[in-house]
Amino acid sequence: MFCGYKQAQDVVVLCLALESFDGSLRWWNPHFYRYVDGISGALVNATDEKIALCVDQVRRLLQLEYGDISWCTALRLVERRWVNGAAQDRVVKAFTLNGISLAAKQ
């Protein structure tokens, strides 16, 4: 099904992290395990309108999963690579989750 060898530094994974008020990040691993792949890919090059819809959907799923999400201030799209045997993370985009504001914080 999958074949071919890739160098570790060539593998890039998009992840979603939830940011709390103190700035700490929690990786989001929803019960729908392939959901993060789909929504991450959609957020990379989406228009503002599409971003608003995606973030609203993420907010709804977070509320279903966690109940109270008042601790979560932002959703971060993180690019993870392996360089010299260690994970190297880079925030690609950040989106606010509190209130009505859905604009990217970049």
Contacts in CASP RR format, 6 or more apart in sequence:
PFRMAT RR
TARGET T0000
AUTHOR 0000-0000-0000
METHOD contacts of the structure
MODEL  1
MFCGYKQAQDVVVLCLALESFDGSLRWWNPHFYRYVDGISGALVNATDEK
IALCVDQVRRLLQLEYGDISWCTALRLVERRWVNGAAQDRVVKAFTLNGI
SLAAKQ
8 82 0 8 1.000
8 83 0 8 1.000
8 85 0 8 1.000
9 81 0 8 1.000
9 82 0 8 1.000
9 83 0 8 1.000
11 81 0 8 1.000
11 82 0 8 1.000
12 79 0 8 1.000
12 80 0 8 1.000
12 81 0 8 1.000
13 79 0 8 1.000
13 80 0 8 1.000
13 81 0 8 1.000
14 36 0 8 1.000
14 37 0 8 1.000
14 40 0 8 1.000
14 41 0 8 1.000
14 44 0 8 1.000
14 77 0 8 1.000
14 78 0 8 1.000
14 79 0 8 1.000
14 80 0 8 1.000
14 92 0 8 1.000
15 27 0 8 1.000
15 28 0 8 1.000
15 36 0 8 1.000
15 40 0 8 1.000
15 77 0 8 1.000
15 78 0 8 1.000
15 79 0 8 1.000
15 80 0 8 1.000
16 27 0 8 1.000
16 28 0 8 1.000
16 36 0 8 1.000
16 39 0 8 1.000
16 40 0 8 1.000
16 58 0 8 1.000
16 75 0 8 1.000
16 76 0 8 1.000
16 77 0 8 1.000
16 78 0 8 1.000
17 25 0 8 1.000
17 26 0 8 1.000
17 27 0 8 1.000
17 28 0 8 1.000
17 75 0 8 1.000
17 76 0 8 1.000
17 78 0 8 1.000
18 25 0 8 1.000
18 26 0 8 1.000
18 27 0 8 1.000
18 28 0 8 1.000
18 62 0 8 1.000
18 72 0 8 1.000
18 74 0 8 1.000
18 75 0 8 1.000
18 76 0 8 1.000
18 97 0 8 1.000
19 25 0 8 1.000
19 72 0 8 1.000
19 73 0 8 1.000
19 74 0 8 1.000
19 75 0 8 1.000
19 76 0 8 1.000
19 94 0 8 1.000
20 26 0 8 1.000
20 71 0 8 1.000
20 72 0 8 1.000
20 73 0 8 1.000
21 71 0 8 1.000
21 73 0 8 1.000
23 73 0 8 1.000
25 76 0 8 1.000
28 36 0 8 1.000
28 62 0 8 1.000
28 75 0 8 1.000
29 36 0 8 1.000
30 36 0 8 1.000
30 61 0 8 1.000
30 65 0 8 1.000
31 65 0 8 1.000
32 61 0 8 1.000
35 61 0 8 1.000
39 54 0 8 1.000
39 57 0 8 1.000
39 58 0 8 1.000
40 77 0 8 1.000
42 50 0 8 1.000
42 54 0 8 1.000
43 51 0 8 1.000
43 54 0 8 1.000
43 77 0 8 1.000
43 93 0 8 1.000
43 95 0 8 1.000
44 77 0 8 1.000
44 92 0 8 1.000
44 93 0 8 1.000
46 54 0 8 1.000
48 103 0 8 1.000
48 104 0 8 1.000
51 95 0 8 1.000
51 102 0 8 1.000
51 104 0 8 1.000
52 102 0 8 1.000
55 75 0 8 1.000
55 95 0 8 1.000
55 97 0 8 1.000
55 102 0 8 1.000
56 102 0 8 1.000
58 75 0 8 1.000
58 97 0 8 1.000
59 69 0 8 1.000
59 97 0 8 1.000
62 69 0 8 1.000
62 72 0 8 1.000
62 97 0 8 1.000
63 69 0 8 1.000
66 72 0 8 1.000
69 97 0 8 1.000
70 98 0 8 1.000
72 97 0 8 1.000
72 98 0 8 1.000
73 96 0 8 1.000
73 97 0 8 1.000
73 98 0 8 1.000
74 94 0 8 1.000
74 95 0 8 1.000
74 96 0 8 1.000
74 97 0 8 1.000
74 98 0 8 1.000
74 105 0 8 1.000
75 94 0 8 1.000
75 95 0 8 1.000
75 97 0 8 1.000
76 91 0 8 1.000
76 93 0 8 1.000
76 94 0 8 1.000
76 95 0 8 1.000
77 91 0 8 1.000
77 92 0 8 1.000
77 93 0 8 1.000
77 94 0 8 1.000
77 95 0 8 1.000
78 89 0 8 1.000
78 90 0 8 1.000
78 91 0 8 1.000
78 92 0 8 1.000
79 89 0 8 1.000
79 90 0 8 1.000
79 91 0 8 1.000
79 92 0 8 1.000
80 87 0 8 1.000
80 88 0 8 1.000
80 89 0 8 1.000
81 87 0 8 1.000
81 88 0 8 1.000
81 90 0 8 1.000
82 88 0 8 1.000
93 104 0 8 1.000
93 105 0 8 1.000
93 106 0 8 1.000
94 104 0 8 1.000
94 105 0 8 1.000
94 106 0 8 1.000
95 102 0 8 1.000
95 103 0 8 1.000
95 104 0 8 1.000
95 105 0 8 1.000
96 102 0 8 1.000
96 103 0 8 1.000
96 105 0 8 1.000
END
